[in-house]
Amino acid sequence: MPRHIAESPRSERRGSPRKRAQVQVQYESVDELFTEFTHDINEGGVFVATERPLDPDEPIELVFQLPGSDHSICVAGRVVRVQTKEADGVAGMAIAFDPLDATARAA
């Protein structure tokens, strides 16, 4: 079950407030299905912690369930940044969402 952690103190760098949350996220590459966890999320995108990030600018579809929700959300996006473990202690990739539909935005 996902759990809420706390609001991030660096949310002022984004267009919408960022929430620190651990949410299980599923996504696929061309030949493999991955299940990883987010570290933070906002309506503009998400950071997915993974030792095997996709390449920058690669399109991606994510499926996840937000804390307190009974419904999965499917969103499309693009990898905008890859982070190594040495850079910030957590390896992963930042994903910018494509424009969200009304249901995903409301969630």
C-alpha positions in Angstrom: 0.0 0.0 0.0 1.5 3.4 -0.9 2.3 5.7 2.0 2.5 9.5 2.2 5.9 10.7 3.5 5.9 14.5 3.6 5.9 17.6 1.4 9.2 18.4 -0.2 11.0 21.6 0.8 12.2 22.1 -2.8 8.7 22.3 -4.4 9.2 25.9 -5.3 11.2 24.9 -8.3 8.2 23.4 -10.0 5.1 24.7 -11.6 2.9 22.8 -9.2 3.4 21.6 -5.6 5.4 18.5 -5.3 4.5 15.8 -2.7 7.0 13.4 -1.3 5.3 10.0 -1.6 6.3 6.4 -2.0 4.0 5.1 -4.7 4.6 1.9 -6.7 4.9 2.6 -10.4 4.8 0.2 -13.4 6.2 1.0 -16.8 7.5 -0.9 -19.9 10.4 -0.6 -22.1 10.4 -2.2 -25.5 11.0 -5.7 -24.1 10.6 -5.5 -20.3 8.0 -4.6 -17.6 9.4 -2.7 -14.6 7.9 -2.1 -11.1 9.7 0.6 -9.1 8.8 3.4 -6.6 8.5 7.1 -6.9 10.1 9.5 -4.5 8.0 12.5 -5.3 5.2 13.4 -7.6 3.2 16.4 -8.8 0.8 17.1 -11.7 3.7 17.8 -14.0 5.7 14.7 -13.4 7.3 12.1 -11.2 10.8 10.9 -10.1 11.1 7.1 -10.3 13.9 5.5 -8.3 15.6 2.8 -10.4 19.0 1.4 -11.0 18.0 0.9 -14.7 16.6 4.2 -16.0 15.5 4.7 -19.5 17.4 7.1 -21.8 16.6 10.8 -21.7 13.8 11.9 -24.1 12.4 8.3 -24.2 8.6 8.2 -24.2 7.1 6.2 -21.3 3.7 5.1 -20.0 3.3 4.8 -16.3 0.6 3.1 -14.2 0.2 3.9 -10.5 -2.3 4.3 -7.7 -2.1 7.4 -5.6 -2.3 7.2 -1.8 -6.0 7.1 -0.6 -7.3 6.1 -4.1 -8.8 2.9 -5.2 -8.2 3.5 -8.9 -5.1 3.2 -11.0 -3.9 6.1 -13.2 -2.3 5.6 -16.6 -0.2 8.6 -17.9 2.1 9.1 -20.8 5.3 11.1 -20.5 8.9 11.5 -21.4 12.2 10.9 -19.5 13.6 14.4 -18.9 16.6 13.6 -16.6 18.6 10.6 -15.4 20.2 10.7 -12.0 23.0 8.5 -10.8 23.3 7.3 -7.3 26.5 9.3 -6.8 24.7 12.5 -7.7 22.1 12.5 -4.9 22.2 9.2 -3.2 19.2 7.8 -5.3 19.5 6.6 -8.8 16.5 7.1 -11.1 14.8 9.2 -13.7 12.6 12.3 -13.8 9.6 11.9 -16.0 7.5 14.9 -17.3 3.9 13.9 -17.9 2.2 14.7 -21.2 -0.9 16.8 -20.7 -3.1 15.0 -18.2 -6.7 14.1 -18.9 -9.4 15.5 -16.5 -9.5 12.2 -14.4 -5.7 12.1 -13.9 -5.5 15.8 -13.1 -8.3 15.6 -10.5 -6.5 12.7 -8.8 
